[in-house]
Amino acid sequence: MENIVPVPLRRLRAADIIRMAGLADAALGQEYSRTAYIHETQRLGACLRGSVDIAPTATHTVLPSDEVQFSLSRETEKTYAYSVEITVHSANSWESSCSCHASTASSICLHAAALLYLWLAKPDVFEVLAVSETTVPPASLSSEQVPALVQANVEVAPASRSTVKEATASPATIRYSTDLLNNLSQLGLSELRNIAREYRLTLNGMSRQQIAEAIFASLQQTNVVRQMASELEKTQRQLLAALILAGGSLSDNDLRGMVERFSLGRSGQLQHMLLALQGKAFLFRTSMHGTDTSVRTGLGSTLLDIHWYVPVEVRIALHVSAPVTYFDVEQPDEKYGPVQLKYANQSALFPNLLLVARALAQEELNAGEGLFAAETTTPGVPEINMVGRIAGGTQAASTVLLPVPADTPSPQLLASLQRRLGLEAAYCRFATHILRTADIVQSVSGDNKRVQVIPDIAQLLLGDMHGEVLRDLFQLWVKRSSYHELSDLLEHGVRICCRVTSAGMPLLRPGELKAEMSEARQTLLTLLAQSPRGKWIHFQAFAKFIWRLNPLFLQQRQRLFAAPHWWFEQEDRRPFKPLQWNDWRRGELLYLTRFMSGPLYWWGICDLALSSQGQLLAFRLNPLAESLLSAMQDGGGEGEHNAENALLASSSVASQTADEKQPLQVMTGNDGQILVACSLEAWSLIELCEIFAEPIGVEHHFLRYRFTARTIAKALGRGQRPERLFAILRALVELRDEQSEALQQLLTQLENWLAGYGRVRIYTGVTLLETIEPVVMRELSAITTVEEQIMRTFQPTLHVLRPGTTGKVLEELRRRGHAPLVHTEDSYGAE
């Protein structure tokens, strides 16, 4: 009897958890249910128990790849464990206790919410205890208990239209699993026999499990799957392809909407297509949030929604590519005139990142100004008040403008970077986000006006590990995104609004919005990975396909709520409706346009075809896109090697072009300064300047260094040899350009410093001036002209006077009331 799930737990829904915990704790609990380590889960009647282990957010950022060679800092992480117990009597009555002591009589804590969300998602992981049991050793449920337990706890939500009712009437819902054999094993004997007949398998009295294994073996064969797919009707193949491109799993509502937008058929035709795909084991009706995270890109839905799931084996065998419309860049556009082509420069990203990092380290803002948005927030004032006033006049409002991301560079900083580097503001935001996310640039503790850069940044960005560094930075950018790209839409008159609580605080946490933007970014990149390479793709047609496939790719998590927590709107405060194409063009299409012509173009992934007015007409994916997107999907391997080859090939072409004009762009300044063009082909000289000189800033696309005797001595003390540096400078001098004379002077100075290294300079026949302490010397400098007569200073109290000035100094000191002690013995003279 203890295996029977009580009615309160069977009827528990995600909306009930939100009501029990509050929106903020429920959202965090849902995140912990997926990311935290929840163990020792038990169920005793209607009482759920478990331990929730949470690792706090680290103060540093580490790249997602395990093979990262340039992680900057790693601190020991502590894990906090919370013991949770909650008994659900009804949706409005419960008893909860947690070691965090945050649960009250009116609400549960976020750890209890995480335990309840885990129950909704995976009830089979809870060990069932008998009433007489006090402690039971950990054990998992048997395979016979799992289907019955799931069927007892999952209720199919009533369909809003007859389409889904008809389509889901005959097949039973099975428990979701990424294991195809497990899904087949849960089907009935008659269903398995029908599938076996489709695959022309001879049963010969086999049991249900044996039939499932035979079907599974057939689905493992790529040629068999493709042969069975070729026997489908056209609309059935189109529906299967759309499901695969959508990520392999869709809910009933999403499936119905997609079928309507693609015009794949009416309700009876949809039922026929679904049954045909199920009859070939190409499609399963699954429960418990059927999202395959290994292939899908985060198209989430409600936790207990019913999904249609395409097995991974079918997706891999069919290799479905995104349908595209090709664009002829040779023909002028009838509406926008001649086509302008912008080719991506793959070798420009790393030099620009180095320039931005050095400029940030050199940046000095005025008092009261911070480098980033979070640092300019007035203490005690909600961040949301910085963005705009609450709409609705003097009365309390329920919506506000979306807060500015905390990592957004301040307007003063962006203006300074634009002036010094000649880069556009959007690119400076993009580069700053990458540098801060990878911890290449870090804020100085306690100082909101300075940042520090890792010492080996030039070696990291311009060194020999191009492919690995590029791949790791790209993966980090994909998975740890910011929502500043949404804020950029304000420049086009699109307002991003958010609901607020009664206290005037946003309902949407910044972490939730960042995760939603990361999922949207991965969704777009996955579709691009399934698009052809080297062909110009019509952008408007590609955008229309994305709308038909998934119009809510930017607001995927908002479908969990009855009303979205954030949305796009215009100045007239009319919210956009993404399911309508005209509204989708004003919001999501604008984001997609900036995404293609901004970050993807800056990464060097795609080339652009623009109209004479600057509108994006088409794009083309280049070989670097193949390497980066494949590296994102398979986690490295061949993708890393391809990224290395693609970047090196582009840099070698750029290097050959530069060599035809001038081997190295170098300029000289005062005080031993040299300016070197920041580029991959100039790494040989930049590497030597990093060793023998001191970096002192940037000037447009040049890195500025200063050579001093101290920097040369330090490099020589570390065992470095300057022969390569001298050889490069001599080669530049031989070019006989306008910089040859200045370079020759710098080379002569470096050679003199090298010749004097390790030698002692002996002064003879000179006059020494020595004071008792530095304060006496400062006093003399203030009342006399002795400082003008000093030729060299050894230390603050010992100086060498200029020849012939001894008498003048003594006379001036006596006139000021001082009686200097004069040594005139021969032992102090010249030998």
N, C-alpha and C positions, 0 to 999 in steps of 0.2 A: 504493500500500500504506500510505502514511502516514495516509490518511483512516480506516483501520480503527482503531477505538478499542480499546485493550488491555483484556484481561479484568479486571484489577484496577480500572480506572476504570469499567467497565461494571457491576461488582458492588458498587461503593462505595455505602454507605447512610449515612443521617444517624446511625444508631447507631454506625457505625464511626468517624465524626468525633468523637463524644462520647467514645469509648474512646481515640482518639488524642490528643485535646487536653485531656481532663478536662471536667467538667460546666461549670465556671465559664467557662473560655476558649471552650468550644464555644458556650455561650449568647451570649457577647459577640461571637464570630465570626459567628454567625447574624445578630445585629443589624447588624453592620457590612456583611454581604453585602447587606443591603437599604438601608442608609443611607449607607455610605461610597462614595467615588468610586473604583471599581476599574477600571483601564484597562491598556492594553498587555498584555492577556491572550493567552497563547499556549500551545499544546500541542505538545510534541515527544515522540511516543510516549506513555509513561506519565508524562511530566514536565509539570507545569503551572507556568506563570510568570505573574507579574502585578505590578502596582504598586497598593498600597492607600493611598489618601489619606484621612486622618482629620482632621476639624476638632474640636478639643477642646471640651468643654462650656463654654459661655460663663458668665462669672460674673454675667451679668445675664439678664433675661428680656424677650423682645420678643414682642409679640402677633403671632399668626400672619398677620394680614391685612397686605397690602402698603400699605393706605391708612391705617394707624394714625397718628393725629395726636398721640398722647401717649406714645410710647415714651420711656423715661426716660433710658437711657444705653446706649451702644453702643460696645464696644471693638473694636479691630482684631483679627480672628481669624487665628491662624496655622494652617496646614495641615501635618500631619506625613505624609510619604510614606515608605512601607516597601516595599522590593523583596523579593518572596517567590518562592521556587522550591521545589517539593516533587515528589518522584518516589514514586509509590505502587507498591510491588511486590506487596503483598497487604494484607488488612485488618489484619495484625499486623506488617507490615514496610514501612518507608518511609524516605526520606531527605529532610530538610527544612532549608532555610537561609532566614534572614530578616535584614534589616538591623537589627532590634531586638535580635538576639542572645539571644532568649528561648527559641528552640527547643533542645531537648535530644534525646539519643538515645532517651529514653523517652516524650517528648511533643512535640507541635508547639505553636507559639505561636498566639495568637488571630488574627493576620493570615493565617497559613496556613490556619486553620480557615475564615476568611471566604472565601478563595480556593476551598476545596473546596466550601463551601456554594453559592458562585456556580456552580461546575461542575455541581452537582446541579440547580440551578434553571434555568440558562441555558447549556448546553454549547455552543450555537451561537455565543456571543460569543467563544469561544477560537479564535484563528487557528491553523490547522494548519500546522506547519513540517515541511519535508522534513529528512531526516537530514543532508544536506549543507549546509543553509542555516544561516547564523549570524545574520543580521539580515534581517528581512523588513518592508517598509513596512506600516503598518496597512491592513487590508482586511477586509471582512466576507465570510462565506460566501455562496455563491450560493444562489438559491432552490432549486436542484435538490439541493444538499448537505444542506440543513436537515432535511427529513423523514427521510432515511436516517440522518443522525447521531443524531437524537432516537430513532428506533426502535431504533438499536443500543445506546443507553444507558439507556433506560427499560424496566424490566421490570415487568409487572403483578404486584402482590402476590397470592398465592393467597387466594381468598375463603374465609371461615370457614363460609359456609353456601351451600347450593345456590341460594339466591335470586339472589345476585349473579352466580354462575356462569352461570345461565340467562339473566339479563338482559343480560349483557355478552358473550355468545358471538358474536353475529353482527356487530355494528358494530365497526370498527377504531378504536383510540384515535388521536386526532390531537393535534398539538402545540397547546398552549394559546396563545390570542391573543385580545386584546380586539377585534381587527379581524374582523368577521363575514365579510368577503370572503375573508380569508386562511384562515379555518376552512373555508369552503365549497370553496376551491380545493384543500384537502388531501383531500377526499372522493373516492371512486372514481367512475368514470363511471356505473356502474349506480345507485349511491346518488343521484347528482345527478339522473339521469333520473326516479327514483321521486319525489323531492321536486318536480321540475318538473311531473310529472303531478298531484300534489296541488294545485299552484297553477294548474293548467290552462294551462300555458305551451306554446306551439308551438315545438318544437325545430328542425325543418327543417334537419337536418344540422349543427347548431352543434357546435363543439368543446367540450371539457370546461370550459375557462376561460370561454367564452361562456355556457354554461349556468349556471355559478356566478354570473356577473355578472347574468344575467337573474333568478335567484332572489334575489340581493342587492337588486336594484331593487324587487322585489315586497315584500320585508321592510321596505323603507324607507317603504312606504305604510301609514299607520296603519289605514285602513279595511280594507285587505286582511288585515292581521294579525288584526284583530278578527273579521273574517268567518271566517277559518280557525280561530280559537280557538272560535268559536261552534259549529263542526261537531264539536268534540271531545265525548266522553262526559263525564258528570258527574265521575266519579272522575279522569279525565284532567285535566279543568280544575282540580279540587281539588289534584292533585299539582303541576301547573304553578304554581298560585297559592302553594302552600306553598314551593316552590323559590324563587320570586321574593321572598317575604317573608323567607326565610332568608338572603337576600343574593345569590341568583342562582347560587350554586355550593356543592355539597355533595359530600363523599366518599361512597364506597360504604357504609361503616359508618354514617355519619350519615344517609344517605338511607334505609337499611333501618330504622334506629331511628325516624326520623320517620314513616315509613309505618306502622309498628307502633303508635305512639302515637296517630296519627290514625285508625287502623283503615281504611286506604284499600284493602286487598285482600291476598290471599295472594301467594305467590311467582309463580305463573303469571300472575295479574292484574297484578302489578308489571312483569313482563317485557313484557306486552302494552301497558301504559301507556307505558313507556319507548320502546318501538319506535314507538308511534303519535306521540309527541312528536318523536322523531328524524326520523320520516318527513315532518314539516312544518317541519323546521329550527328547531323551538322549543327543542331540547335537543341538546347536543353532549357527547360523552364525551371529556374532555380530560385531559392529563397535565401534569406539572411544576407542581404547586401552582396549580391554576386559580382564583386569587382575583383578581377585578377590583376593585382598590383604589379606583377612581373611583366605584363604586356600593356595593360591599360595605362592611361596617363592621368587618372584622377577624375573621371566623369562620375561624380558621386551622386547619390540619391538618398532617399530615406532608408533608415536602417532595416525596417521590416518590409520593404517594398519587394515585389516579385520582379525578377529579372529574366531576360532571355539571354542565354550565355552560349557563345560559340567556343568550342574547345580550342586550346592552344595548338593541338596537332593539326586541326583543320586550317587555322590561320597561317601556320608556317608552310603547309603544303600548297596552299592556293596562291600565296604571294600577291595579294590584291594591291594594286597601285591606285593612287588617287586620279580620278578622271580630270583632265585639264584641257583647256583650249589654247592652242598655240598662237603666238603673235608674230607678225612679220614686221621686224624693225626696219626693213628696207623701204617699206611703203609709208608715205606720210599719212598721219592720222587725219581722217576727214573732218573731225571736230576740233582737234587741238593742234593741227599743223605738223611741222617736221618733228621727228623723234630725236631726242637727245639721249645719248648713252652715257652712263656713269659706271665705270669698271671699278670693282672693289680692289683695294690695295691691301693684300694680306700681310705685307711686311711693314705696314705703318702702325699697327696696333701697339706692339711692344714699345717702339720708340716714343709714341705719344703717351703711353702709360708712364714711362720713365720721366718724360718732361713734366707731366702733371704732378707726379709724386715729388720731384725736386722743387717745383713751383710751390706746392703746398708746404713743404718744409721751410721754404724761404719766406712764406707769406707772413706779414705782420699787419694786423688790422688795428683800427683805432680803438680807444678805450670804450667799453660797453658793447662792442660788436663781437659776436662769436663766429666761428668758422662754419657751423652747421646749425640747422633749424632748431634742434633740441637744445642747443647751448644758448640760444637767444630767448628762450622762454622765460618769462618773469616768474620767480619763485612764488608759489601759492596761487597762481592763476592757471585755470585749465588750459591745456594746449589748444583746445578747439576755439577759444576766444581770439586766437591769433589769426585765424583764417578769414573770418567774416562775421558780421553780426548775425544773431539768430533771426531767421525770417519770421514775419508775422507781427511786426510792430512792437508795441510795448507789452503785449500779452505773451505768456509762456508758449513756446513753440515746440513741436514734436520732431522737427528736423533741423539739421544744421549742415553747413558745408563740410565736406570731408577734411579732416585735419591734415596738415602738411606732414609728410614723413619725417621722422626724427633725423634721418641720415641725409637729408637734402642739403646741399651746400647753400649757404646764405647768399642773398643777392649781391652783397658786397664782394664776397669771395668769387662768385661767378664772373662779375664784371672785371675783377683783377686778373683772373685766369684768361679771360678773353683778350684783354689788352696785352698781356705779356706773351701769350702763346699763339694768338691768332686763331683759336679754335672756337667753334660755336658753343653756346651755352649748354645745349642738350648733350653734346659730346663730352663736355667737362663734367656734367652730372653722371653720365654713364661711366667715364673713367674713374671718377672719384668713388663711385659705388663699388666697382671691382676692386680697387686698391684697398678700401676699408674692409670689405667683406673678406678678403684674403689675408687681412692683417699685415699687408705690405706697408700701409700707412696707418699709424696708430695715434690717437689723441694723447697728449701729454697729461698725466694725471694732475688735476688741480689747476690746469691752465686751459681755458677755452679758446685761446687765441694762437695756439701753436700745436703742431703735430710733429711726430718723429717718424723717420723712414728707416727701414732695416738697412744695415751697413752694406750688404751684398746685393742690393737691388739691381744694380747694373748687370752683374753676373747672372742674376736670375732672369731678367727680361731680355737681355741681348746676348746671353751666352750660347752654349752649344745645345742645350736641352730644349730646343724650340717646340718640338712636337709634344713632349710630355707636359711642359708648362702650359701650352695652349690648351691641351685637352683638359687638364685639371682646372684651369681657370674657367673654361667654358662650362664644365659640369657644375662648378660652384655657382656660376651666374644663373644657370638654369634652375637649380634646386633652392637657392637662397636669394630669392628676388625681393625687391622692394616695390612699393606701389607708387613710386614717384612718376612712373609712366602714365598713370591715371591723372595725376596732378598736372601733367603737361597738356592734357586736353583742355584745361581752363583757357589756354591761349587761343583756342578755337571757339570760345563761347559756350562750351559744354560744361555744365555744373554737375558735380558729383556730390550727392546729398546722402545723409545718413540719419537714421532714426536715433532719438535720444531718450533717456529715461526721464522720470519726473524731476530728477535732480539736475537735468541739463547735460548729462554725460553721454557720450556715444554708446549705443548698444553694441557696436562692432568694435572688437579689439584690434589693434594694429597687427598683432600676430596672426589673427584669423585672416585678415585681408592679404597679408603677405603670402600666407599659404595658398589662398585662393588664386592670387596672381601667379604663383609658381606652378600651380596645376594648369592654369590657362596657357602659360608659356610652354609647358611640356606638351599640352594638347596640340598646339600649333606646330611645334617642332616635329612631333610624331607624324603629322600629316605631310609636312615638308619632306620628311625622310622617305615617305612613300610616293613622292612625286618624281618625275623624270629629271635627269641631269643634263646640263648642256643645251637645253631648249628654252626659248623665250616663252614664258607662260603668261597668258592674259590675266591680269590681276583682278579685274572686275568679275570675270567668270570664276576664278578661284575663290574669291570672297563670297560669291553667291552659293558656291558649293558648300563652303563652311557654314553659311547660314542655314542651308537646308539640312546639313548633317547635325549641327549642334549650335543653335542660335544663342544659347546661354553659356557659352564657353567661358565668359568672364564672370558669371554669377552662378557657378555650379553649386556651391554650397547654399545659396539662397533658396533653393527649392526645398530645403528642409523646413522652412518656415512658411506660414500662411501668407505673410507679406514680406517682401525682401527688406533687409536691413540697410541696403544702400542701392542707389540707382542713378542713372543719368537723367538730366532734365535740362530744359532751356531756361532762358531768362523769364519766360512767362510761367515758370514753375509747373509746366506740364511734364510729368514723367514719361520717359521713353518706354515703349513696349517692344522688347527685343524680338518677340515672335512675329512682329510685323516688319516687313522688309524696309519700308521707308524710315521707321524709327531706328532699326538696326544699323542703317547706313550712317545715321548721325552720331552714333555712339561707338558701337563695336567695330564698325568699318573704319572709322577714324583711328581707333586704337591699332587696328591691324595695319593700316597704312603707315603709321609712325613706327610700328614694330618692324616692318619690312625695310623701310627706307632709313631707319635709325640703327638700332642695335645689330640686326642681321647684316646690314651693309658695313657697319664698322667692324664687325668680327671678320669680314672678308668672305662671308658665306654666299652672298648673292650679288649679281650685277643688276643695275636698274635701267629701265627705259622710261624716260620722262617726256612729257609734252613740253611745248615751248613756254607754257605757263607754270610748269613745275609739277603737274599732276602725275602720279604714278600710273603708268600704262601697263607695264609688264616687268617681270623679273626673271632671272636665270640663275639656277643653282650651279656653282662651280665645283671643281674637285675637292676643295677644302670643305665644302658642305657635306660631301659624301663621307669624308674622314671623321669630321666632328660629330655628325648625327649618328653614324654607325658606332663611334666610340661611346656616345651617350646611351645607346641601346644595349651594346654587348659589354660595356664596362671596360673597354681597353682593347688589348690584343692588337689585332690587325688595324683597328681604328687609330691607335696611337702611332703605328708605323706610317700609315697613310697621312696622318696629320703632319708628321715630321717631313715626309717627302714633299707634300703640297706646299708647306711653308718655306722649305728650303728652295724649292723650285721657283717660287715667286720671288724670294729674296735674291736668288742668283740672277734672275732676269733683271730685277731692279739694279743689282750690282753691275751687270754688264752695261746697262744704259747709263749708269752714273760714271762708269769708267770711260765711256766714250767722251763725256763732257769734261770731267775732272775726277781724279781718283778719290780725293777726299776734300770736303769743303771745310777749310780751316781758316780762322781769323785770329789775329793776335791783338792783345790789349796792353794796358799799362801794368807795371809791377809784376811781370812774369805771367800774365794771364794769357789763356788760349781758349778759343771758342771752337768746338768741334760739332759738326752737324750730327744730330742724334738719328742714327739709322743703323740697320743691321750690318750693312757693308762697311761701316766705319768702326765696327767693334774692335778691330785690331788696335787702333789708336786709342779708343775709349778705354779699353782694358788697361793699357799702359798709363793713361792719365789717372785712372782710378787708383793705380798703385803708387805713382810718383808725384801726384799733385793732389790738391785739396779741392773738392767740388764746392763751388760758391754760388750756384744758382743756374738759371736758364735765361735765354734771351731769344724769343721766338722759337725756332726749331733748332737752336744751338745749345749745347751744354757748356757752361763756363767753368774753367779750372784755373787754379793759381799754383805755379811752381815756386817753391821757396827752398832755401837751404835746409830748413827743418824737415820738410816733407821728403826731400831727396835723402837726407841722412836717415830718417826712419825707414824708408824703403830699403836702403842699402844695409841697414842694421838687421832687417828681416831676411837678408840673403838674396834680394832681388838685384838683377843686373840690368843696366839701362841701355845696353847695346841696341836692342830692337827699337827702343824709343828714338835713339839718335839716328838710326838708319832710316826710319820713316820721316823724321824731320829733314834729314839731308835730301831725301827724295823729293820732298815738297819744295825745298829751296831750289832744287835744280829745275823746277818748272818755270822759273823766271817770270812769275806773275807779280801783281802789285803787293802781295804779302811776302815776297821772298826776302826783302831786306829785314822786315820785322822778325820773320822766322829765323833768319841768320843770327840776329842779335839774341834771340831767346836761346838758340842752340849754343852760341858762344858762352852765355851765362851758365847754362846747364853744364857745359864742359868744364868751366872754371870751378863750379861747385864740386863736381866730381873729382877734379884734380886736387882740390883742397881737402877732400874728405879724409879723415884719419891723420891729418898733419897738425902740428902745433905752430901757431904764429907767435913770434918773439918780437916784442916792442923794445927798442933801444933808443936812448937819448930823448926820452919823452918825460913830461911832467905829469905826476899823478895827483889827483885831488881826492882825499878821503875824509869822510865825516864820521862822527861817532854813531849816528843812527839816521834812518831815512828822514825823520821829521826835521832834522837840522838842514838837510839838503833841500827840502821843500821850502823852508824858511829863506835860505839863501837865494833860491830861484825867484822868490817873490819880491825881494828887496834889492837884488843885484842883477847884473847881466851875465852871471857866471854860466848860466845854462847855454848861452849862445857861444861860449868859448869851449864847450865840451866836444871833443872829436869822437869818442866812443865810450860807452858805458858797459862796465863789466858786471856790476851789481848796483843796487840802489845807493850804496855808500861809497863806491869806488869808480872813478872816472878818469879818462885820459884827456888832457887839455891840448888844444891846438898849439902848434909850434909858435913861439914868439909872443904868447899871450900871458905868460906867467907873471910878469911885472904888473900888467894891467889888472889882473885878478887880485894880486896881493894889495895893490893900492886901493882898489875899490872895497876890499874887505876891511882894511884898516880904517877907511873913511866912514864905514858903517859901524865902527865900534868893535870889530872883531880882531883878535890877535892870533892869526894862524901860526901853527907850529911848522917851521920850514926846515927840511932836511937837505943839506947841501954837501954831504960827505961824498967822497969819490966812489965809495962802495955802491952808491946808488946810481952812479953814472954809467956811461957806456964802457964796455970792456974793450 
